[in-house]
Amino acid sequence: MTFDFNSYQQAAARTGAPIATDHPIVYPTLGLVNEAGEVAGKVKKIFRDRQGMITDADRDALTLELGDVLWYVSELCTRLDLRLEDVASRNVAKLADRAARGVIKGDGDLR
């Protein structure tokens, strides 16, 4: 079946529904994704414009953006009643376990 964009939009609308977004984790989650995108955009330009040569100005700009990412991660942890220290500790333990089992590369959360 061939779709034009109007047909696609109508078909897609039949599968969508309003979703309440007044939960306290919505704002920090959206902020985290936005800031991570800003980090990715700056890295993309380092490779697009300077073949991967990282300048001091790049480091300064990325430091600011990564600080924003960290702030949103911290806020999300707070809203979920998680300690950032526990999240970091569990992540290091997970990666060490994967490395010890030789599955640091690959796909899937449960490897």
NUVO-127803 format. One record per atom (N, C-alpha, C, O): atom name; x, y, z. Coordinates in nm, 4 decimals, always signed. Atoms other than C-alpha are relative to their C-alpha. Layout:
N
[atom "CA" [X Y Z]] ...
This chain:
111
[atom "N" [+0.0847 -0.1179 +0.0000]] [atom "CA" [+0.0000 +0.0000 +0.0000]] [atom "C" [+0.0894 +0.1244 +0.0000]] [atom "O" [+0.1844 +0.1329 +0.0778]] [atom "N" [-0.0752 -0.1238 +0.0096]] [atom "CA" [+0.1347 +0.3421 -0.0948]] [atom "C" [-0.0734 +0.1093 +0.0765]] [atom "O" [-0.1951 +0.1241 +0.0655]] [atom "N" [+0.0576 -0.1099 -0.0770]] [atom "CA" [+0.0797 +0.6369 +0.1360]] [atom "C" [+0.0560 +0.1315 -0.0499]] [atom "O" [+0.1746 +0.1418 -0.0813]] [atom "N" [-0.0504 -0.1354 +0.0099]] [atom "CA" [+0.1008 +1.0037 +0.0691]] [atom "C" [+0.0046 +0.0523 +0.1434]] [atom "O" [-0.0460 -0.0141 +0.2339]] [atom "N" [-0.0149 -0.0490 -0.1367]] [atom "CA" [+0.1776 +1.2185 +0.3715]] [atom "C" [-0.1339 +0.0259 +0.0684]] [atom "O" [-0.1453 +0.0028 +0.1888]] [atom "N" [+0.1315 -0.0219 -0.0612]] [atom "CA" [-0.1870 +1.3121 +0.4307]] [atom "C" [-0.0608 -0.1322 +0.0459]] [atom "O" [-0.1167 -0.1400 +0.1553]] [atom "N" [+0.0515 +0.1316 -0.0388]] [atom "CA" [-0.2888 +0.9450 +0.4330]] [atom "C" [+0.0761 -0.0540 +0.1198]] [atom "O" [+0.0176 -0.1095 +0.2128]] [atom "N" [-0.0806 +0.0457 -0.1134]] [atom "CA" [-0.0010 +0.8624 +0.6624]] [atom "C" [-0.0430 +0.0705 +0.1282]] [atom "O" [-0.0609 +0.0068 +0.2319]] [atom "N" [+0.0358 -0.0776 -0.1187]] [atom "CA" [-0.0961 +1.1417 +0.9014]] [atom "C" [-0.1337 -0.0450 +0.0564]] [atom "O" [-0.1494 -0.0552 +0.1780]] [atom "N" [+0.1312 +0.0477 -0.0452]] [atom "CA" [-0.4566 +1.0221 +0.9165]] [atom "C" [+0.0119 -0.1386 +0.0630]] [atom "O" [-0.0493 -0.1645 +0.1667]] [atom "N" [-0.0171 +0.1353 -0.0544]] [atom "CA" [-0.3505 +0.6595 +0.9733]] [atom "C" [+0.0736 +0.0058 +0.1341]] [atom "O" [+0.0367 -0.0642 +0.2284]] [atom "N" [-0.0749 -0.0122 -0.1248]] [atom "CA" [-0.0998 +0.7595 +1.2403]] [atom "C" [-0.0871 +0.0554 +0.1113]] [atom "O" [-0.0760 +0.0127 +0.2262]] [atom "N" [+0.0869 -0.0614 -0.1007]] [atom "CA" [-0.3604 +0.9711 +1.4189]] [atom "C" [-0.0950 -0.1022 +0.0632]] [atom "O" [-0.1364 -0.0848 +0.1778]] [atom "N" [+0.0898 +0.1029 -0.0555]] [atom "CA" [-0.5797 +0.6612 +1.4654]] [atom "C" [+0.0677 -0.0815 +0.1098]] [atom "O" [+0.0001 -0.1458 +0.1901]] [atom "N" [-0.0713 +0.0776 -0.1020]] [atom "CA" [-0.3088 +0.5046 +1.6811]] [atom "C" [+0.0490 +0.0865 +0.1153]] [atom "O" [+0.1018 +0.0334 +0.2130]] [atom "N" [-0.0445 -0.0900 -0.1054]] [atom "CA" [-0.2307 +0.8096 +1.8935]] [atom "C" [-0.1121 +0.0328 +0.0962]] [atom "O" [-0.2298 +0.0165 +0.0640]] [atom "N" [+0.0969 -0.0412 -0.1005]] [atom "CA" [-0.4033 +0.9291 +2.2063]] [atom "C" [+0.0668 +0.1019 +0.0917]] [atom "O" [+0.1886 +0.0991 +0.1092]] [atom "N" [-0.0594 -0.0951 -0.0945]] [atom "CA" [-0.3557 +1.2159 +2.4508]] [atom "C" [+0.0613 -0.0749 +0.1190]] [atom "O" [+0.0051 -0.1727 +0.1684]] [atom "N" [-0.0681 +0.0594 -0.1143]] [atom "CA" [-0.1129 +1.1287 +2.7276]] [atom "C" [+0.0264 +0.1114 +0.1006]] [atom "O" [+0.0816 +0.2158 +0.0661]] [atom "N" [-0.0224 -0.0994 -0.1050]] [atom "CA" [-0.1039 +1.3162 +3.0572]] [atom "C" [+0.1496 +0.0175 +0.0227]] [atom "O" [+0.2237 -0.0802 +0.0329]] [atom "N" [-0.1431 -0.0273 -0.0173]] [atom "CA" [+0.2318 +1.4851 +3.1048]] [atom "C" [+0.0252 +0.0866 +0.1229]] [atom "O" [+0.1232 +0.1609 +0.1282]] [atom "N" [-0.0165 -0.0834 -0.1186]] [atom "CA" [+0.1856 +1.6455 +3.4440]] [atom "C" [+0.0722 -0.0730 +0.1133]] [atom "O" [+0.0611 -0.0330 +0.2292]] [atom "N" [-0.0765 +0.0737 -0.0993]] [atom "CA" [+0.4080 +1.3928 +3.6245]] [atom "C" [+0.1326 +0.0713 +0.0244]] [atom "O" [+0.1875 +0.1315 -0.0678]] [atom "N" [-0.1232 -0.0740 -0.0299]] [atom "CA" [+0.7162 +1.5327 +3.8011]] [atom "C" [+0.1258 -0.0484 -0.0725]] [atom "O" [+0.2270 +0.0217 -0.0706]] [atom "N" [-0.1208 +0.0434 +0.0720]] [atom "CA" [+0.9601 +1.3240 +3.5931]] [atom "C" [+0.0026 +0.0471 -0.1447]] [atom "O" [+0.1040 +0.0317 -0.2127]] [atom "N" [+0.0055 -0.0399 +0.1412]] [atom "CA" [+0.8469 +1.4682 +3.2591]] [atom "C" [+0.1007 +0.1093 -0.0315]] [atom "O" [+0.1781 +0.0961 -0.1263]] [atom "N" [-0.0888 -0.1129 +0.0295]] [atom "CA" [+1.0369 +1.7983 +3.2760]] [atom "C" [+0.1477 -0.0407 +0.0019]] [atom "O" [+0.2192 -0.0112 -0.0938]] [atom "N" [-0.1424 +0.0359 +0.0044]] [atom "CA" [+1.3755 +1.6544 +3.3799]] [atom "C" [+0.0335 -0.1010 -0.1091]] [atom "O" [+0.1453 -0.0999 -0.1605]] [atom "N" [-0.0268 +0.0950 +0.1082]] [atom "CA" [+1.3431 +1.3719 +3.1262]] [atom "C" [+0.0134 +0.0732 -0.1334]] [atom "O" [+0.1060 +0.0466 -0.2100]] [atom "N" [-0.0081 -0.0766 +0.1248]] [atom "CA" [+1.2732 +1.6127 +2.8408]] [atom "C" [+0.1231 +0.0897 -0.0015]] [atom "O" [+0.1865 +0.1060 -0.1058]] [atom "N" [-0.1199 -0.0824 -0.0087]] [atom "CA" [+1.5504 +1.8427 +2.9617]] [atom "C" [+0.1255 -0.0813 -0.0243]] [atom "O" [+0.2175 -0.0354 -0.0920]] [atom "N" [-0.1154 +0.0879 +0.0189]] [atom "CA" [+1.7956 +1.5516 +2.9740]] [atom "C" [+0.0200 -0.0327 -0.1471]] [atom "O" [+0.1317 -0.0259 -0.1983]] [atom "N" [-0.0090 +0.0340 +0.1421]] [atom "CA" [+1.7173 +1.4497 +2.6179]] [atom "C" [+0.0432 +0.1221 -0.0814]] [atom "O" [+0.1245 +0.1105 -0.1730]] [atom "N" [-0.0370 -0.1229 +0.0703]] [atom "CA" [+1.7433 +1.8105 +2.4998]] [atom "C" [+0.1485 +0.0298 +0.0174]] [atom "O" [+0.2183 +0.0565 -0.0804]] [atom "N" [-0.1409 -0.0312 -0.0251]] [atom "CA" [+2.0806 +1.8671 +2.6640]] [atom "C" [+0.0928 -0.1044 -0.0609]] [atom "O" [+0.1988 -0.0698 -0.1132]] [atom "N" [-0.0811 +0.1042 +0.0644]] [atom "CA" [+2.2158 +1.5308 +2.5448]] [atom "C" [+0.0080 +0.0250 -0.1501]] [atom "O" [+0.1117 +0.0019 -0.2122]] [atom "N" [-0.0008 -0.0352 +0.1420]] [atom "CA" [+2.1144 +1.6382 +2.1949]] [atom "C" [+0.0942 +0.1154 -0.0291]] [atom "O" [+0.1591 +0.1178 -0.1337]] [atom "N" [-0.0924 -0.1112 +0.0188]] [atom "CA" [+2.3091 +1.9605 +2.2386]] [atom "C" [+0.1454 -0.0478 +0.0054]] [atom "O" [+0.2294 -0.0005 -0.0712]] [atom "N" [-0.1342 +0.0592 -0.0049]] [atom "CA" [+2.6179 +1.7602 +2.3389]] [atom "C" [+0.0298 -0.0679 -0.1333]] [atom "O" [+0.1355 -0.0464 -0.1927]] [atom "N" [-0.0198 +0.0726 +0.1259]] [atom "CA" [+2.5733 +1.5373 +2.0333]] [atom "C" [+0.0201 +0.0969 -0.1165]] [atom "O" [+0.1032 +0.0719 -0.2038]] [atom "N" [-0.0137 -0.0983 +0.1071]] [atom "CA" [+2.5331 +1.8410 +1.8076]] [atom "C" [+0.1382 +0.0636 -0.0022]] [atom "O" [+0.1962 +0.0840 -0.1088]] [atom "N" [-0.1341 -0.0591 -0.0060]] [atom "CA" [+2.8578 +1.9948 +1.9296]] [atom "C" [+0.1059 -0.1012 -0.0449]] [atom "O" [+0.1999 -0.0648 -0.1157]] [atom "N" [-0.0945 +0.1032 +0.0423]] [atom "CA" [+3.0440 +1.6655 +1.8823]] [atom "C" [-0.0086 -0.0209 -0.1512]] [atom "O" [+0.0932 -0.0352 -0.2188]] [atom "N" [+0.0186 +0.0152 +0.1455]] [atom "CA" [+2.8944 +1.6279 +1.5340]] [atom "C" [+0.0774 +0.1080 -0.0756]] [atom "O" [+0.1441 +0.0791 -0.1749]] [atom "N" [-0.0667 -0.1103 +0.0691]] [atom "CA" [+3.0293 +1.9700 +1.4365]] [atom "C" [+0.1517 -0.0092 +0.0105]] [atom "O" [+0.2228 +0.0344 -0.0801]] [atom "N" [-0.1444 +0.0209 -0.0125]] [atom "CA" [+3.3757 +1.8834 +1.5695]] [atom "C" [+0.0487 -0.0911 -0.1126]] [atom "O" [+0.1543 -0.0681 -0.1715]] [atom "N" [-0.0410 +0.0935 +0.1056]] [atom "CA" [+3.3866 +1.5953 +1.3226]] [atom "C" [-0.0338 +0.0530 -0.1386]] [atom "O" [+0.0436 +0.0342 -0.2324]] [atom "N" [+0.0385 -0.0527 +0.1305]] [atom "CA" [+3.2006 +1.7666 +1.0395]] [atom "C" [+0.0914 +0.1136 -0.0440]] [atom "O" [+0.1321 +0.1203 -0.1599]] [atom "N" [-0.0716 -0.1217 +0.0370]] [atom "CA" [+3.3955 +2.0912 +1.0519]] [atom "C" [+0.1513 -0.0082 +0.0190]] [atom "O" [+0.2259 +0.0620 -0.0492]] [atom "N" [-0.1430 +0.0016 -0.0310]] [atom "CA" [+3.7365 +1.9952 +1.1952]] [atom "C" [+0.0572 -0.1414 +0.0072]] [atom "O" [+0.1601 -0.1626 +0.0714]] [atom "N" [-0.0490 +0.1377 +0.0093]] [atom "CA" [+3.7791 +1.6209 +1.1295]] [atom "C" [+0.0408 -0.0571 +0.1362]] [atom "O" [+0.1369 -0.1334 +0.1459]] [atom "N" [-0.0235 +0.0558 -0.1327]] [atom "CA" [+3.7700 +1.5454 +1.5028]] [atom "C" [+0.1014 +0.0744 +0.0853]] [atom "O" [+0.1320 +0.0307 +0.1962]] [atom "N" [-0.0946 -0.0794 -0.0792]] [atom "CA" [+4.0180 +1.8094 +1.6185]] [atom "C" [-0.0781 +0.0785 +0.1059]] [atom "O" [-0.1593 +0.1649 +0.0727]] [atom "N" [+0.0721 -0.0617 -0.1111]] [atom "CA" [+3.8929 +1.9192 +1.9616]] [atom "C" [+0.0806 +0.1182 +0.0522]] [atom "O" [+0.1970 +0.1038 +0.0895]] [atom "N" [-0.0663 -0.1219 -0.0468]] [atom "CA" [+3.9767 +2.2756 +2.0629]] [atom "C" [-0.0333 +0.0248 +0.1471]] [atom "O" [-0.1216 -0.0392 +0.2042]] [atom "N" [+0.0314 -0.0402 -0.1370]] [atom "CA" [+3.9844 +2.4344 +2.4066]] [atom "C" [-0.1408 +0.0588 +0.0074]] [atom "O" [-0.2114 +0.0384 +0.1062]] [atom "N" [+0.1354 -0.0558 +0.0027]] [atom "CA" [+3.6677 +2.6210 +2.3084]] [atom "C" [-0.1043 -0.1122 -0.0036]] [atom "O" [-0.2097 -0.1017 +0.0592]] [atom "N" [+0.0899 +0.1161 +0.0019]] [atom "CA" [+3.5037 +2.2849 +2.2287]] [atom "C" [-0.0115 -0.0606 +0.1394]] [atom "O" [-0.1213 -0.0921 +0.1853]] [atom "N" [+0.0000 +0.0577 -0.1353]] [atom "CA" [+3.6056 +2.1507 +2.5701]] [atom "C" [-0.0819 +0.0869 +0.0954]] [atom "O" [-0.1584 +0.0355 +0.1769]] [atom "N" [+0.0769 -0.0906 -0.0853]] [atom "CA" [+3.4634 +2.4598 +2.7400]] [atom "C" [-0.1494 -0.0131 -0.0268]] [atom "O" [-0.2295 -0.0225 +0.0662]] [atom "N" [+0.1413 +0.0102 +0.0360]] [atom "CA" [+3.1360 +2.4361 +2.5493]] [atom "C" [-0.0584 -0.1349 +0.0441]] [atom "O" [-0.1700 -0.1414 +0.0958]] [atom "N" [+0.0474 +0.1326 -0.0408]] [atom "CA" [+3.1066 +2.0619 +2.6133]] [atom "C" [-0.0071 -0.0135 +0.1512]] [atom "O" [-0.0946 -0.0826 +0.2034]] [atom "N" [+0.0065 +0.0011 -0.1465]] [atom "CA" [+3.1842 +2.1127 +2.9818]] [atom "C" [-0.1312 +0.0609 +0.0474]] [atom "O" [-0.1959 +0.0072 +0.1372]] [atom "N" [+0.1268 -0.0642 -0.0371]] [atom "CA" [+2.8873 +2.3486 +3.0068]] [atom "C" [-0.1193 -0.0895 -0.0325]] [atom "O" [-0.2096 -0.1052 +0.0497]] [atom "N" [+0.1127 +0.0858 +0.0393]] [atom "CA" [+2.6550 +2.1150 +2.8162]] [atom "C" [-0.0062 -0.1262 +0.0861]] [atom "O" [-0.1143 -0.1680 +0.1275]] [atom "N" [-0.0017 +0.1199 -0.0843]] [atom "CA" [+2.7666 +1.8083 +3.0134]] [atom "C" [-0.0440 +0.0329 +0.1423]] [atom "O" [-0.1046 -0.0506 +0.2094]] [atom "N" [+0.0506 -0.0449 -0.1298]] [atom "CA" [+2.7017 +2.0052 +3.3308]] [atom "C" [-0.1522 +0.0057 +0.0004]] [atom "O" [-0.2160 -0.0322 +0.0986]] [atom "N" [+0.1465 -0.0019 +0.0117]] [atom "CA" [+2.3455 +2.0600 +3.2100]] [atom "C" [-0.0566 -0.1419 -0.0010]] [atom "O" [-0.1586 -0.1691 +0.0624]] [atom "N" [+0.0428 +0.1404 +0.0013]] [atom "CA" [+2.3130 +1.6872 +3.1351]] [atom "C" [+0.0020 -0.0547 +0.1419]] [atom "O" [-0.0933 -0.1191 +0.1855]] [atom "N" [-0.0127 +0.0498 -0.1362]] [atom "CA" [+2.4364 +1.6084 +3.4852]] [atom "C" [-0.1092 +0.0566 +0.0904]] [atom "O" [-0.1626 -0.0150 +0.1751]] [atom "N" [+0.1056 -0.0622 -0.0797]] [atom "CA" [+2.1883 +1.8538 +3.6381]] [atom "C" [-0.1329 -0.0717 -0.0225]] [atom "O" [-0.2039 -0.1030 +0.0731]] [atom "N" [+0.1270 +0.0678 +0.0281]] [atom "CA" [+1.8952 +1.6887 +3.4620]] [atom "C" [+0.0007 -0.1442 +0.0489]] [atom "O" [-0.1020 -0.1929 +0.0961]] [atom "N" [-0.0084 +0.1356 -0.0551]] [atom "CA" [+2.0174 +1.3392 +3.5561]] [atom "C" [-0.0229 +0.0059 +0.1511]] [atom "O" [-0.0969 -0.0754 +0.2065]] [atom "N" [+0.0163 -0.0155 -0.1437]] [atom "CA" [+2.0419 +1.4566 +3.9167]] [atom "C" [-0.1457 +0.0293 +0.0363]] [atom "O" [-0.1998 -0.0292 +0.1301]] [atom "N" [+0.1411 -0.0323 -0.0250]] [atom "CA" [+1.6924 +1.6085 +3.9036]] [atom "C" [-0.0903 -0.1208 -0.0207]] [atom "O" [-0.1825 -0.1440 +0.0576]] [atom "N" [+0.0801 +0.1188 +0.0266]] [atom "CA" [+1.5481 +1.2926 +3.7520]] [atom "C" [+0.0172 -0.1011 +0.1130]] [atom "O" [-0.0801 -0.1623 +0.1571]] [atom "N" [-0.0228 +0.0892 -0.1148]] [atom "CA" [+1.7106 +1.0848 +4.0263]] [atom "C" [-0.0776 +0.0487 +0.1217]] [atom "O" [-0.1406 -0.0309 +0.1913]] [atom "N" [+0.0721 -0.0559 -0.1144]] [atom "CA" [+1.5653 +1.3189 +4.2881]] [atom "C" [-0.1488 -0.0280 -0.0112]] [atom "O" [-0.2112 -0.0697 +0.0865]] [atom "N" [+0.1443 +0.0215 +0.0202]] [atom "CA" [+1.2140 +1.2917 +4.1393]] [atom "C" [-0.0380 -0.1468 +0.0108]] [atom "O" [-0.1516 -0.1795 +0.0450]] [atom "N" [+0.0262 +0.1442 -0.0088]] [atom "CA" [+1.2451 +0.9117 +4.1298]] [atom "C" [+0.0424 -0.0580 +0.1351]] [atom "O" [+0.0370 -0.1792 +0.1562]] [atom "N" [-0.0455 +0.0406 -0.1328]] [atom "CA" [+1.3751 +0.9010 +4.4887]] [atom "C" [+0.1177 -0.0974 -0.0092]] [atom "O" [+0.1237 -0.1978 +0.0619]] [atom "N" [-0.1225 +0.0774 +0.0174]] [atom "CA" [+1.7080 +0.7589 +4.3727]] [atom "C" [+0.1178 +0.0884 +0.0383]] [atom "O" [+0.1135 +0.2099 +0.0195]] [atom "N" [-0.1224 -0.0745 -0.0278]] [atom "CA" [+2.0527 +0.8613 +4.4922]] [atom "C" [+0.0900 -0.0100 -0.1219]] [atom "O" [+0.1148 -0.1192 -0.1728]] [atom "N" [-0.0905 -0.0027 +0.1147]] [atom "CA" [+2.2815 +0.9670 +4.2094]] [atom "C" [+0.1209 -0.0892 +0.0264]] [atom "O" [+0.1693 -0.1560 -0.0650]] [atom "N" [-0.1127 +0.0849 -0.0375]] [atom "CA" [+2.5633 +0.7910 +4.3946]] [atom "C" [-0.0320 -0.1475 -0.0237]] [atom "O" [+0.0529 -0.2225 -0.0719]] [atom "N" [+0.0398 +0.1397 +0.0212]] [atom "CA" [+2.3685 +0.4616 +4.3835]] [atom "C" [-0.0105 -0.0334 -0.1479]] [atom "O" [+0.0281 -0.1424 -0.1899]] [atom "N" [+0.0114 +0.0214 +0.1447]] [atom "CA" [+2.2950 +0.4994 +4.0122]] [atom "C" [+0.1395 -0.0178 -0.0599]] [atom "O" [+0.1625 -0.1090 -0.1394]] [atom "N" [-0.1368 +0.0077 +0.0520]] [atom "CA" [+2.6635 +0.5611 +3.9387]] [atom "C" [+0.0682 -0.1295 +0.0444]] [atom "O" [+0.1349 -0.1953 -0.0354]] [atom "N" [-0.0623 +0.1213 -0.0528]] [atom "CA" [+2.7775 +0.2742 +4.1619]] [atom "C" [-0.0516 -0.1250 -0.0703]] [atom "O" [+0.0264 -0.2132 -0.1061]] [atom "N" [+0.0575 +0.1161 +0.0682]] [atom "CA" [+2.5364 +0.0257 +4.0038]] [atom "C" [+0.0453 -0.0067 -0.1449]] [atom "O" [+0.0654 -0.1157 -0.1986]] [atom "N" [-0.0459 -0.0015 +0.1378]] [atom "CA" [+2.6441 +0.1364 +3.6571]] [atom "C" [+0.1422 -0.0532 -0.0112]] [atom "O" [+0.1718 -0.1328 -0.1003]] [atom "N" [-0.1385 +0.0479 +0.0020]] [atom "CA" [+3.0126 +0.0784 +3.7330]] [atom "C" [+0.0033 -0.1506 +0.0266]] [atom "O" [+0.0780 -0.2239 -0.0381]] [atom "N" [+0.0047 +0.1441 -0.0311]] [atom "CA" [+2.9308 -0.2615 +3.8852]] [atom "C" [-0.0521 -0.0793 -0.1198]] [atom "O" [+0.0012 -0.1858 -0.1510]] [atom "N" [+0.0558 +0.0675 +0.1179]] [atom "CA" [+2.7204 -0.3582 +3.5808]] [atom "C" [+0.1048 -0.0118 -0.1097]] [atom "O" [+0.1215 -0.1181 -0.1695]] [atom "N" [-0.1012 +0.0019 +0.1061]] [atom "CA" [+2.9970 -0.2616 +3.3387]] [atom "C" [+0.1174 -0.0899 +0.0354]] [atom "O" [+0.1714 -0.1579 -0.0519]] [atom "N" [-0.1086 +0.0883 -0.0433]] [atom "CA" [+3.2634 -0.4413 +3.5440]] [atom "C" [-0.0409 -0.1455 -0.0166]] [atom "O" [+0.0398 -0.2282 -0.0590]] [atom "N" [+0.0494 +0.1367 +0.0164]] [atom "CA" [+3.0488 -0.7552 +3.5440]] [atom "C" [-0.0008 -0.0400 -0.1474]] [atom "O" [+0.0402 -0.1508 -0.1819]] [atom "N" [-0.0003 +0.0294 +0.1436]] [atom "CA" [+3.0022 -0.7358 +3.1670]] [atom "C" [+0.1415 -0.0212 -0.0512]] [atom "O" [+0.1667 -0.1130 -0.1293]] [atom "N" [-0.1391 +0.0139 +0.0434]] [atom "CA" [+3.3750 -0.6862 +3.1163]] [atom "C" [+0.0570 -0.1336 +0.0465]] [atom "O" [+0.1275 -0.2007 -0.0289]] [atom "N" [-0.0510 +0.1261 -0.0539]] [atom "CA" [+3.4531 -0.9846 +3.3402]] [atom "C" [-0.0563 -0.1202 -0.0757]] [atom "O" [+0.0112 -0.2224 -0.0889]] [atom "N" [+0.0626 +0.1092 +0.0749]] [atom "CA" [+3.2127 -1.2024 +3.1405]] [atom "C" [+0.0260 +0.0096 -0.1497]] [atom "O" [-0.0188 -0.0762 -0.2258]] [atom "N" [-0.0326 -0.0156 +0.1420]] [atom "CA" [+3.3435 -1.0735 +2.8056]] [atom "C" [-0.1170 +0.0439 -0.0851]] [atom "O" [-0.1201 +0.0156 -0.2049]] [atom "N" [+0.1164 -0.0446 +0.0776]] [atom "CA" [+3.0126 -0.9155 +2.7028]] [atom "C" [-0.0171 +0.1519 +0.0077]] [atom "O" [-0.1286 +0.2034 +0.0002]] [atom "N" [+0.0076 -0.1461 -0.0064]] [atom "CA" [+3.0998 -0.5470 +2.7317]] [atom "C" [-0.0517 +0.0562 -0.1320]] [atom "O" [-0.1192 +0.1591 -0.1338]] [atom "N" [+0.0534 -0.0396 +0.1314]] [atom "CA" [+3.0265 -0.5186 +2.3581]] [atom "C" [-0.1256 -0.0812 -0.0259]] [atom "O" [-0.1460 -0.1874 +0.0330]] [atom "N" [+0.1210 +0.0726 +0.0358]] [atom "CA" [+2.6977 -0.6220 +2.2092]] [atom "C" [-0.1234 +0.0823 +0.0257]] [atom "O" [-0.1155 +0.2027 +0.0505]] [atom "N" [+0.1287 -0.0671 -0.0163]] [atom "CA" [+2.3319 -0.5376 +2.2453]] [atom "C" [-0.0754 -0.0573 +0.1182]] [atom "O" [-0.0514 -0.1701 +0.1611]] [atom "N" [+0.0910 +0.0477 -0.1027]] [atom "CA" [+2.0745 -0.5630 +2.5175]] [atom "C" [+0.0442 +0.0388 +0.1404]] [atom "O" [+0.1627 +0.0359 +0.1737]] [atom "N" [-0.0273 -0.0364 -0.1378]] [atom "CA" [+2.0478 -0.4518 +2.8765]] [atom "C" [+0.0396 -0.1191 +0.0855]] [atom "O" [+0.1168 -0.1043 +0.1802]] [atom "N" [-0.0189 +0.1182 -0.0849]] [atom "CA" [+2.0547 -0.8064 +3.0150]] [atom "C" [+0.1052 -0.0949 -0.0560]] [atom "O" [+0.0843 -0.2162 -0.0577]] [atom "N" [-0.1048 +0.0878 +0.0530]] [atom "CA" [+2.3761 -0.9361 +2.8606]] [atom "C" [+0.1060 -0.0268 +0.1039]] [atom "O" [+0.2022 -0.0988 +0.0769]] 
